[in-house]
Amino acid sequence: MSENAAIAPRAKVSFRSVFPVYGARLAIGRFNRPLADNECRTLRRAWERSRLPGVEDFEVTANQVSFVTPPVAVDATWRSIDTLLATSS
């Protein structure tokens, strides 16, 4: 990489919304920048391996993440996503 090449900032969830849905919570987060393919794969693999606590449904695109979880697990799931993004870059 050359000295002048732009380095993308670390990916993080910069905007979060949470909505009640049938006793659970639907959480939607927008990323501060589009995720690279490897970052999307890291989050998808975590969901497939059940590393995200109490998550009932999960979807990630380059621009956003959404999940359904019990109300008590929302904060822990956001923290898990933040941790996964920090280690996937």
N, C-alpha and C positions, 0 to 999 in steps of 0.2 A: 504494500500500500504506500502511495506517495505521501509526502508531508502535507500536500495540499488537498488530499482526499477528505471529503466530509465524513465525519464519524457520526452515525445515527445515535441519538440519545437512548439511554436504557429504556426499554419498553415498560410502561406502567399503566395502570387503569387511572385515567385522569378525570372521569366523570362516572358517577354511580347512581343508579336509581333502583329502588326496591318497591315492589307492589305486592299486596296481599292477594293470594290465589288459593281458594278452597283450603284454608288452614295452613298453607305453606307460604313461602315467599318466592316470587319471581324477581331475580336480580339481573340487571343489565348494566354492563360497564363498557364505556368507550375507551379505547387506547389513545395514548398521546401521539402515536404514530402507527401506521400500518405494521402489523407484525410480519416478521420474516417467516418463511416456510418452516424453519426449524423451531421457531418459537410457538407457532400454531401446533406443530406436531407434539411438542413437549406438553402443552396443555391437554391435547386430546389423549395422549398416552396416560397422563395422570388420571383423567376421568375413566378411561378404560380399565385401569388397574385399581380403581377405587381409592386413590390417594387423596381425593377431595372429600372431606368429612361430611357425611349425611346428604350428599348431592343426589337428588332423584333424577334430574335431567340436566344435560349440559350441552352447550353449543358454542363453538368458537369460530370466528372468521378473522380475517386480517384486521378488521376495524373494531370488532366488539366481541364480548363474551357474555353469555347469559346462562343462568342456571336456576333450578328450582330446588329449594331446600327447606327444612323446617326453620321456623323463625329463630330458634336458638343457635343455628349453625351458620347464619349469614356472615357474621363477622369473621368467624374462623375460616370460612371458605374464601372470603376476600384476602385474608392473610396468606392462605395457601397459594392462591393465584399470584399474589405479589412475590412470594418466595420463589415460586416456579419461574416466573419471568426474570427475576434477578439472577437466577442460576443458569438460565437457558441462553443468555446472550454471550 
